[in-house]
């Protein structure tokens, strides 16, 4: 029981600290450095990183088909 409470409190404190740290000058530099490191690794090892949109398209193919159909309809109506 003690382990569970400790894990929950630790997770909450870690999340709050991370959100605060991200807004500081040092945090911005740190996250930019980590992001550039990720980009370097992707380029070096030719990895593919899925964006949120690509993940949603894979997860909900019917929804993406409807969106594409609506976008085509909008383009058609804008031409008129």
Protein Blocks (a to p, Z undefined) as FASTA:
>chain_A
ZZmmmmmmmmmmmmmmmmmmmmpmklmmmmmmmmmmmmmmmmmnopacddfklmmmmmmm
mlmmmmmmmmmmmmmmmmZZ
